[in-house]
Amino acid sequence: MCAEPVAPVVIPEELTKGKDAWIDYANVQSPALPDTVRVLIGTGERYDVIGVVNGPFDSWSAVNLQAAKVANYWYDRGDG
């Protein structure tokens, strides 16, 4: 049985150079970390997946940092 994804969670803007980006992942039991997160761009009800980051992760800070790298690369390419 697949776990339901959590609602998109914003990546801290200090990591994304002030740009908007989110992550989502399969719901995990606290304090566990997800195995994989999807990096999302969008607003409101509509999000587009721009990348996937695979763990293992050692902290939520590591999750956010790796996801921010994907988002920054996407924005720096001129896609957003």
C-alpha positions as CSV (number, residue, x, y, z in Angstrom):
1,M,0.0,0.0,0.0
2,C,1.4,3.4,-1.0
3,A,1.5,6.2,1.6
4,E,-0.4,9.4,0.6
5,P,1.8,12.3,-0.2
6,V,1.9,15.2,2.2
7,A,0.7,18.6,1.0
8,P,3.5,20.6,-0.7
9,V,5.9,22.2,1.8
10,V,7.7,25.3,1.0
11,I,11.5,25.2,0.7
12,P,13.0,28.1,2.8
13,E,13.5,31.1,0.5
14,E,16.9,31.7,1.9
15,L,18.0,28.5,0.2
16,T,16.2,29.3,-3.1
17,K,17.5,32.8,-3.6
18,G,14.0,34.2,-2.8
19,K,12.3,32.1,-5.4
20,D,9.2,29.9,-4.7
21,A,9.7,26.2,-4.6
22,W,8.2,23.3,-2.7
23,I,8.7,19.6,-1.9
24,D,6.3,16.8,-1.4
25,Y,7.0,13.2,-0.3
26,A,5.3,10.1,0.8
27,N,3.9,10.6,4.3
28,V,6.4,9.2,6.9
29,Q,6.1,8.5,10.6
30,S,7.7,11.2,12.6
31,P,10.6,11.7,13.2
32,A,11.6,9.6,10.2
33,L,12.8,11.2,7.0
34,P,11.5,10.5,3.6
35,D,13.5,8.3,1.2
36,T,12.6,10.5,-1.8
37,V,11.2,14.0,-2.3
38,R,9.8,15.6,-5.3
39,V,10.8,19.3,-6.0
40,L,7.8,21.4,-7.2
41,I,7.2,24.7,-8.8
42,G,3.8,26.3,-9.0
43,T,1.1,28.1,-7.1
44,G,-2.2,27.3,-5.5
45,E,-3.7,24.1,-6.7
46,R,-1.3,23.4,-9.5
47,Y,2.3,22.2,-9.1
48,D,4.8,20.9,-11.6
49,V,7.4,18.4,-10.7
50,I,10.8,19.7,-11.8
51,G,13.0,17.1,-10.1
52,V,13.3,14.2,-7.6
53,V,15.9,14.0,-4.9
54,N,16.7,10.6,-3.4
55,G,18.1,10.0,0.1
56,P,19.1,8.8,2.4
57,F,18.9,12.1,4.2
58,D,20.4,12.7,7.7
59,S,18.2,15.7,8.5
60,W,15.4,17.9,7.3
61,S,18.0,20.6,6.6
62,A,19.7,18.2,4.2
63,V,16.4,17.5,2.5
64,N,15.8,21.2,2.0
65,L,19.3,22.0,0.9
66,Q,19.3,19.2,-1.8
67,A,15.8,20.2,-3.0
68,A,16.9,23.9,-3.1
69,K,19.8,22.9,-5.4
70,V,17.4,21.4,-7.9
71,A,15.1,24.4,-7.7
72,N,18.0,26.9,-8.1
73,Y,19.4,25.0,-11.1
74,W,15.9,25.0,-12.7
75,Y,15.5,28.8,-12.1
76,D,19.1,29.5,-13.2
77,R,18.5,27.8,-16.5
78,G,15.8,30.3,-17.2
79,D,12.9,27.9,-16.8
80,G,11.0,29.9,-14.2
